[in-house]
Amino acid sequence: MTETDKAPANGPTNISVSRGLADWLVRHRASFAFTSYQTGQLFLTGVLANGTISFNQQNFTRAMGVCYQPGRLYLGSLHQVWRLENMLKPGQVANQQFDMTLVPRNAQTTGDVDVHEIGTDRAGRVIFVNTKYSCLATLDLNHSFRPIWKPPFISKLAPEDRCHLNGMAFHDGRPRYVTAVSRSDIVNGWRERRYEGGVLIDVETDRIVTDQLSMPHSPRIDGASVLALDSGRGQIIRIDPATGVKTDIAFCPGFLRGMALHNGHAFVTVSKPRNGTFAGLELDGEMKLRDAEPWCGVLIVDLASGSIVEWIKLEGVITELFDVAVLPGVRCPMSIGPETLEIRSTISFDDMVRPLD
């Protein structure tokens, strides 16, 4: 069953879900967030008290990478990185339904640097993929960003999106692997290398683990291996970081961006093609071979079997999604948008008076 939230201002979107999604989320004690940069929206998906799916939707211009830490959500947007905090105290429920209410408390202005994926290190610092400048970066109080790493083949930090650096995997509280569409070192050079030559790079050593990928995204560490999206082929893959050998796990019917792992499953987002996105890619041929139409939605994939066990499908004005994050232990989250009337009257404070030292 579904609950469809209000449609975006520029047109309707119908959301359907698999019959078992609500039971799956309750059984696995999780909810999740996903973003659409195309329409600038953050969706929070959970299960209402009556057992139906809830879609809470808020507007954040060009919503991109999303990262969840207990009680906190980070979100990359057109020119800012947002920090949303859960305003509820333990045991509180909002509107008799929601066990988490995320409120935007900070927006760090970065300028339009094409923020892709976001994470936090062991010290709690926000680290993000700065795609326009082909580097990993952290926030800076005085400047738009502070670069902390760039691929060895990038000769200069310039606003040229040279290799389309896009994904980042953390290990032991540090960025460990990244994905890029190519090793190009000229402005927009990656666009001529979409079909092959995509790379997984070890950040600690600058080693190219493999260059046999097609438009890769979203590396994630899973035990001794690295999972990634081989988006140009429509495959979730497993990579041996020692040898670079890749193994296909599951084919997904759309352009893959964004992946989150939970209890032996991968949450992934799929999108419909834009401006010939599929043209010349193996994905295009695979879709035709399967006599299939591309999806826009979120898929939950059993990593052991490669089966899609649950799904969300969006049909209408929203045709592209970006990232997804799992919220473990949260049944039904909601958020409040920064430009809503509701945020003006949503005020909370610590009622314990603490005199200044």
BELDARA-V613658 format. One record per residue. N is the residue number from 1. OMEGA is omega in radians with two decimals (999 if undefined). Layout:
# BELDARA-V613658
((N;OMEGA) (N;OMEGA))
This chain:
# BELDARA-V613658
((1;-3.08) (2;2.93) (3;-3.10) (4;3.13) (5;-3.14) (6;-3.11) (7;3.07) (8;-3.01) (9;-3.06) (10;3.05) (11;-3.08) (12;2.99) (13;3.07) (14;-3.13) (15;3.04) (16;-3.11) (17;3.07) (18;-3.03) (19;-3.06) (20;-3.03) (21;-3.10) (22;3.13) (23;-3.14) (24;-3.13) (25;3.11) (26;-3.11) (27;-3.12) (28;3.06) (29;-3.09) (30;2.91) (31;-3.13) (32;3.09) (33;2.98) (34;-3.01) (35;2.98) (36;3.09) (37;-3.11) (38;-3.12) (39;3.07) (40;-3.09) (41;2.98) (42;3.08) (43;2.98) (44;-3.01) (45;3.12) (46;-3.07) (47;3.12) (48;-3.11) (49;-3.14) (50;3.06) (51;3.10) (52;-3.13) (53;3.08) (54;3.00) (55;3.05) (56;-2.96) (57;3.10) (58;-3.07) (59;3.00) (60;-3.03) (61;-3.12) (62;3.11) (63;-3.05) (64;-3.06) (65;-3.14) (66;-3.10) (67;-3.13) (68;2.91) (69;-3.06) (70;3.12) (71;-3.05) (72;3.10) (73;3.02) (74;-3.08) (75;3.04) (76;3.13) (77;-3.01) (78;-3.12) (79;-3.13) (80;2.93) (81;-3.07) (82;2.97) (83;3.12) (84;-3.09) (85;3.05) (86;-3.08) (87;-3.09) (88;3.01) (89;-3.14) (90;3.12) (91;3.14) (92;3.09) (93;3.13) (94;3.10) (95;3.11) (96;-3.07) (97;-2.87) (98;-3.14) (99;3.01) (100;3.07) (101;-3.08) (102;-3.08) (103;3.09) (104;-3.11) (105;-3.12) (106;3.02) (107;3.12) (108;-3.09) (109;-3.14) (110;-2.91) (111;-3.11) (112;3.11) (113;3.11) (114;3.08) (115;3.06) (116;-3.07) (117;-3.07) (118;3.02) (119;3.07) (120;-3.14) (121;-3.06) (122;3.10) (123;-3.13) (124;3.12) (125;3.05) (126;3.05) (127;-3.09) (128;3.06) (129;3.13) (130;-2.98) (131;-3.12) (132;-3.11) (133;3.01) (134;-3.13) (135;2.88) (136;-3.06) (137;3.00) (138;-3.10) (139;-3.11) (140;-3.08) (141;-3.08) (142;-3.02) (143;3.14) (144;3.11) (145;3.03) (146;3.14) (147;3.14) (148;3.11) (149;2.99) (150;3.11) (151;-3.08) (152;-3.12) (153;3.09) (154;-3.03) (155;-3.03) (156;3.03) (157;-3.11) (158;-3.09) (159;-2.96) (160;3.14) (161;-2.99) (162;-3.03) (163;-3.04) (164;2.94) (165;-2.99) (166;-3.03) (167;-3.04) (168;3.08) (169;3.12) (170;3.03) (171;-3.11) (172;3.05) (173;3.12) (174;3.02) (175;-3.08) (176;-3.14) (177;3.04) (178;3.03) (179;3.04) (180;-3.08) (181;3.13) (182;3.00) (183;-3.10) (184;3.14) (185;3.01) (186;-3.08) (187;3.12) (188;-3.09) (189;-3.11) (190;-3.05) (191;3.08) (192;-3.08) (193;-3.05) (194;-2.94) (195;-3.11) (196;3.10) (197;3.05) (198;-2.97) (199;2.87) (200;-3.04) (201;3.01) (202;-3.07) (203;-3.07) (204;-3.05) (205;-3.04) (206;-3.11) (207;3.01) (208;-3.12) (209;3.05) (210;3.03) (211;-3.08) (212;-3.08) (213;3.13) (214;-3.12) (215;-3.08) (216;3.09) (217;2.82) (218;3.02) (219;3.11) (220;3.13) (221;3.14) (222;-3.07) (223;-3.10) (224;-3.10) (225;3.11) (226;3.00) (227;3.11) (228;3.06) (229;3.05) (230;-2.86) (231;3.13) (232;3.09) (233;-3.13) (234;-3.03) (235;2.80) (236;-3.05) (237;3.02) (238;-3.09) (239;3.00) (240;-3.06) (241;3.12) (242;-3.04) (243;-3.08) (244;3.14) (245;-3.12) (246;3.12) (247;3.11) (248;3.09) (249;-3.07) (250;2.99) (251;-3.13) (252;-2.99) (253;3.11) (254;3.14) (255;-3.03) (256;2.94) (257;3.06) (258;3.11) (259;3.05) (260;-3.10) (261;3.12) (262;3.03) (263;3.09) (264;-3.14) (265;3.05) (266;2.94) (267;3.12) (268;3.04) (269;3.06) (270;-3.09) (271;3.02) (272;-3.09) (273;3.08) (274;3.07) (275;3.09) (276;-3.11) (277;-3.05) (278;-3.00) (279;3.11) (280;3.13) (281;3.06) (282;3.11) (283;-3.13) (284;3.13) (285;3.13) (286;3.10) (287;3.12) (288;3.13) (289;-3.13) (290;-3.12) (291;-2.99) (292;3.01) (293;-3.13) (294;3.14) (295;2.78) (296;-3.10) (297;3.10) (298;3.14) (299;3.01) (300;-3.00) (301;3.02) (302;-3.05) (303;3.14) (304;-3.08) (305;-3.05) (306;-3.11) (307;2.99) (308;-3.01) (309;3.10) (310;-3.08) (311;2.93) (312;3.13) (313;3.10) (314;3.14) (315;-3.11) (316;-3.02) (317;3.12) (318;3.14) (319;-3.10) (320;3.05) (321;3.10) (322;-2.95) (323;3.11) (324;3.10) (325;3.10) (326;3.08) (327;-3.10) (328;3.07) (329;3.12) (330;-3.09) (331;-3.03) (332;-3.11) (333;2.98) (334;3.05) (335;3.10) (336;-3.07) (337;-3.08) (338;-3.10) (339;-3.11) (340;3.03) (341;-3.08) (342;-3.05) (343;3.14) (344;-3.09) (345;3.10) (346;-3.05) (347;3.05) (348;3.10) (349;3.07) (350;-3.03) (351;3.05) (352;-3.13) (353;-3.14) (354;-3.14) (355;3.06) (356;3.09) (357;999))
